Amino acid sequence: MTASAPTWSSDAVLRRLRGRGERMIGSAGPDAAADRAMGRALIGFLDRIAGRGSGPAVDGIVGLPFLVHGTRSADPAPAEPAAVAHVLWWVAARHLDDLSDAGPRPSAVADTGSADQDLLAVIGIACHLAAEVLDEGCRDDPELALRLRQELSRGWHRAIAGQLVDLTASAVTATADEVMAGYLGKTGAPYAMAAAMGAALAGCDEASVDAWRDFGARLGVLRQLVNDQRDIVSGRYEDLRNGTATLMVVQYLNSLSEPERAVAEKLLVGCADSAAAREEFAARLTEPSRLRAFAAGAGPLIDGLHASIDEAGGVGDYVAGLHELVDRTVNLYPEFLLGARG
């Protein structure tokens, strides 16, 4: 499933965002302080993702609304406001996530010298800059601009709900259903937003927009599963250190006998302060039999995404591109066997 050469690129979108950030840093208008802070935050995010090798993740963030739009119109270019708004959503969300994880602050944002200023900057990006981008993209269609703003608001509301689940859930007591509800919010919501915006910009009716929103939410859940895997592959083990209720951990604990679970829970508690405990828990979590079981459980989600793409249909190259996006996500870390089910 390989689409023909796309008429957009993540690099081009990120270059335009960098240019916007640089212009904001040089702002001298009445709101210059806010513009400069947001510009520094945006440039800091772009520098950070380049340094962390986040290209595949960014390709999915940028590409989703273009691909959805292309299936309906054969011309994905008008979806750029949705792609930009989706990137800006993650600029804010990743900073807020770092704060909740007590992680490192993005270096360019830290140049403001104040955590409070950093927070105000990313709130400005989330609430003002993203909406401004959407308005600019719909200058001649205020009704469409309103629909996109409503998607942005809905996405933030659902994502906040999901993140609150993530912050309050315990890996020891959470159920798989609770974890999935959190995933549908904290990562499903922005992808739902991006897909729905792409569909709305293509002129889809409400039923089709709803269907694409649902598709995006499920794609976001899949990408969260893979992000959980990335934390293990990278050796950062932030989720283990923070006791985060990831689906992998919760399903692993639920698969154990009562005596085995008691041992595993004690080891998980030790992950907060012990690198050795984190290494040991990660080794148990990634035993081949555990990975095969987890991959089998994710199978219906993956198959359902492909089925939804086929059901929606549309222009062949972009339908194939959506299939490819799902497959790239599934196979990002082949050692986790998501792409080798059955």
C-alpha positions in Angstrom: 0.0 0.0 0.0 2.1 2.8 -1.2 0.7 6.1 -2.3 2.2 8.2 -5.1 4.4 11.1 -4.1 2.4 13.5 -1.8 1.9 17.1 -2.7 2.9 18.2 0.8 5.7 17.5 3.2 6.2 17.7 6.9 9.4 19.6 6.4 7.6 22.3 4.4 5.0 22.7 7.0 7.6 22.9 9.8 9.6 25.4 7.8 6.6 27.6 7.5 5.9 27.3 11.2 9.6 28.2 11.9 9.2 31.3 9.8 6.1 32.2 11.7 7.9 31.7 15.0 10.8 33.8 14.0 8.5 36.7 12.9 6.7 36.5 16.2 10.0 36.7 18.1 10.7 39.9 16.2 7.3 41.4 17.0 7.0 45.0 18.0 3.3 45.4 18.1 1.0 46.1 21.1 1.0 42.4 22.0 4.7 42.0 21.4 5.4 40.3 24.8 2.9 37.5 24.1 4.0 37.1 20.5 7.7 36.9 21.4 7.0 34.3 24.1 4.9 32.2 21.8 7.5 32.5 19.1 10.2 31.3 21.4 8.0 28.3 22.5 7.3 27.4 18.9 11.0 27.5 17.8 11.9 25.6 20.9 9.5 22.8 20.1 10.8 22.6 16.5 14.4 22.5 17.6 13.5 19.8 20.2 11.7 17.4 17.8 14.6 17.7 15.4 17.0 16.8 18.2 15.0 13.9 19.4 14.5 12.2 16.0 10.7 12.6 16.1 10.3 12.6 12.3 8.0 9.6 12.0 5.7 11.0 14.7 5.6 14.4 13.1 4.9 12.9 9.7 1.8 11.3 11.1 0.7 14.5 12.8 1.1 16.6 9.7 0.0 14.0 7.1 -3.4 12.9 8.6 -5.5 15.9 7.6 -3.9 16.1 4.2 -4.6 12.5 3.5 -8.2 12.7 4.7 -8.8 15.8 2.6 -7.1 14.1 -0.4 -9.5 11.1 -0.3 -12.4 13.4 -0.9 -10.9 16.0 -3.2 -7.7 14.6 -4.8 -6.2 17.9 -3.8 -4.9 17.8 -0.2 -3.3 21.3 -0.2 -6.3 23.1 1.4 -5.9 21.0 4.5 -2.8 22.9 5.5 -4.6 24.9 8.3 -5.6 21.7 9.9 -2.1 20.3 9.7 -0.6 23.4 11.2 -3.3 23.5 14.0 -2.5 19.9 14.8 1.2 20.6 15.1 0.5 23.7 17.3 -1.8 21.5 19.5 1.2 19.2 20.2 3.5 22.2 20.8 1.3 23.0 23.8 0.4 19.5 24.8 4.0 18.2 24.9 5.1 21.1 27.1 2.2 20.5 29.5 2.9 16.7 29.5 6.5 17.4 30.4 5.3 19.5 33.4 3.1 16.7 34.6 5.9 14.2 34.2 8.4 16.5 35.8 10.4 16.2 32.6 12.9 18.6 31.0 11.6 21.9 29.8 12.1 22.8 26.1 15.3 24.8 26.0 14.1 27.7 23.9 11.1 28.2 26.1 13.3 28.2 29.2 15.1 31.2 27.8 12.2 33.3 29.1 13.5 32.6 32.5 10.2 31.7 34.1 8.1 28.6 34.3 5.0 30.8 34.5 6.0 32.6 31.3 6.6 29.3 29.6 3.1 28.1 30.6 1.4 31.3 29.4 3.3 31.0 26.1 2.0 27.5 25.3 -1.5 28.4 26.5 -1.3 31.3 24.0 -0.3 28.8 21.3 -3.2 26.5 22.1 -5.9 29.1 22.5 -4.9 31.9 20.2 -2.4 31.0 17.6 -4.1 27.7 16.5 -7.4 29.6 16.2 -5.7 32.4 14.3 -4.3 29.9 11.8 -7.7 28.4 11.2 -9.3 31.8 10.7 -6.6 32.8 8.2 -7.3 29.6 6.3 -11.0 30.3 6.0 -11.1 34.0 5.4 -13.9 33.7 2.8 -15.9 31.2 4.8 -16.7 32.3 8.4 -19.1 29.4 8.9 -16.3 26.9 8.1 -13.9 28.8 10.4 -16.4 28.4 13.2 -16.7 24.6 12.6 -12.9 24.3 12.8 -12.7 26.4 15.9 -15.4 24.1 17.4 -13.3 21.1 16.5 -10.3 22.7 18.2 -12.3 23.3 21.4 -13.8 19.8 21.4 -10.3 18.3 20.9 -8.9 20.2 23.9 -11.9 19.4 26.1 -11.7 15.7 25.4 -7.9 15.6 25.7 -8.0 17.3 29.1 -10.4 14.7 30.3 -8.1 11.9 29.0 -5.0 13.5 30.5 -6.8 13.8 33.9 -7.5 10.0 33.7 -3.8 9.5 32.9 -2.7 11.6 35.9 -5.0 10.0 38.4 -4.9 6.4 37.3 -2.6 3.9 39.1 -1.0 1.2 37.2 -1.7 -1.2 40.0 -5.5 -0.5 40.2 -6.5 0.7 36.8 -8.5 -1.4 34.4 -7.7 -1.8 30.7 -11.0 0.0 30.0 -10.0 3.0 32.1 -6.6 3.1 30.3 -8.3 3.0 26.9 -10.7 5.8 27.9 -7.7 7.9 28.8 -5.9 7.1 25.5 -9.1 8.1 23.6 -8.8 11.5 25.2 -5.2 12.4 25.6 -4.0 11.2 22.2 -7.2 10.2 20.4 -8.7 13.6 20.7 -6.1 15.6 18.8 -6.0 13.0 16.0 -9.8 13.0 15.9 -9.6 16.8 15.6 -7.1 16.7 12.8 -9.1 14.1 10.8 -12.4 15.9 11.3 -10.8 19.2 10.2 -9.4 17.7 7.1 -12.9 16.3 6.2 -14.6 19.6 7.0 -12.2 21.5 4.8 -12.9 19.0 2.0 -16.6 19.9 2.2 -17.8 16.6 3.8 -21.2 16.4 5.3 -21.7 16.0 9.1 -22.0 12.2 9.0 -18.7 11.9 7.1 -17.0 14.4 9.4 -18.2 12.3 12.4 -16.9 9.1 10.8 -13.5 10.6 10.2 -13.4 12.0 13.7 -14.0 8.5 15.0 -11.2 7.2 12.7 -8.8 9.8 14.0 -9.6 9.0 17.6 -8.8 5.3 17.0 -5.6 6.1 15.1 -4.6 8.3 18.1 -5.0 5.3 20.4 -2.8 3.2 18.1 -0.2 5.9 18.1 -0.3 6.1 21.9 0.3 2.4 22.1 3.3 2.8 19.9 4.5 5.8 22.0 4.3 3.6 25.1 6.6 1.2 23.3 9.0 4.0 22.3 9.5 4.8 26.0 10.7 1.3 26.5 12.8 1.1 23.3 14.5 4.4 24.1 15.5 3.2 27.6 14.0 6.4 29.1 11.4 4.4 31.1 9.6 7.5 32.0 6.3 5.7 32.3 7.8 3.1 34.6 9.5 5.7 36.8 6.2 7.7 37.0 4.0 4.6 37.6 1.9 5.5 34.6 -1.0 3.2 33.9 0.0 2.2 30.3 -2.0 -0.6 28.6 1.0 -2.8 28.4 1.7 -2.6 32.1 -2.0 -3.0 33.1 -2.5 -6.0 30.8 0.7 -7.6 32.0 -0.3 -7.3 35.7 -3.7 -8.6 35.0 -2.2 -11.7 33.3 -0.3 -12.8 36.4 -1.3 -15.1 39.2 -1.9 -13.5 42.6 1.6 -14.4 44.0 3.3 -13.3 40.7 1.4 -10.1 40.7 2.4 -9.2 44.2 6.1 -9.6 43.2 5.5 -7.6 40.0 3.7 -4.8 41.8 6.6 -4.5 44.4 9.0 -4.3 41.5 6.9 -1.6 39.8 6.9 0.5 42.9 10.7 0.2 43.0 10.9 1.6 39.4 10.4 5.1 40.9 13.9 5.2 42.3 15.8 2.3 40.9 17.2 2.0 37.4 17.8 -1.7 38.0 14.1 -2.2 38.9 13.1 -0.4 35.7 15.4 -2.6 33.6 14.0 -5.8 35.3 10.4 -4.7 34.9 10.9 -3.8 31.2 12.5 -7.2 30.6 9.5 -8.9 32.0 7.1 -6.7 30.1 8.8 -7.5 26.8 9.1 -11.2 27.0 8.2 -12.7 23.6 5.0 -14.4 24.9 3.9 -11.1 26.5 4.5 -9.2 23.3 2.6 -11.8 21.2 -0.4 -11.5 23.5 -0.3 -7.8 23.4 -0.1 -7.7 19.6 -3.1 -10.1 19.4 -5.1 -7.8 21.6 -4.3 -4.8 19.5 -5.3 -6.7 16.3 -9.0 -5.6 16.2 -8.0 -2.0 16.6 -5.5 -2.2 13.6 -7.9 -4.2 11.5 -10.7 -1.8 12.3 -8.7 1.2 11.1 -8.0 -0.5 7.8 -11.6 -1.5 7.4 -12.8 2.1 8.1 -10.4 3.4 5.4 -11.8 1.0 2.8 -15.4 1.7 3.8 -14.8 5.5 3.4 -13.2 5.0 0.0 -12.3 7.9 -2.2 -9.3 8.9 -4.3 -7.1 5.8 -4.5 -3.7 7.4 -3.9 -4.8 9.0 -0.6 -6.8 5.9 0.5 -3.5 4.0 0.0 -1.7 6.7 1.9 -4.0 6.3 4.9 -3.4 2.5 4.9 0.3 3.3 4.8 0.1 5.7 7.7 -1.5 2.9 9.8 1.1 0.4 8.7 4.0 2.7 9.4 2.6 3.3 12.9 2.2 -0.5 13.5 5.7 -1.3 12.3 7.6 1.6 13.9 9.1 -0.8 16.5 9.0 -4.2 14.9 10.4 -5.9 17.9 7.0 -5.4 19.6 5.4 -7.6 17.0 2.3 -5.4 16.3 2.9 -6.0 12.6 3.5 -9.7 12.9 0.2 -10.8 14.3 -1.1 -14.4 13.7 
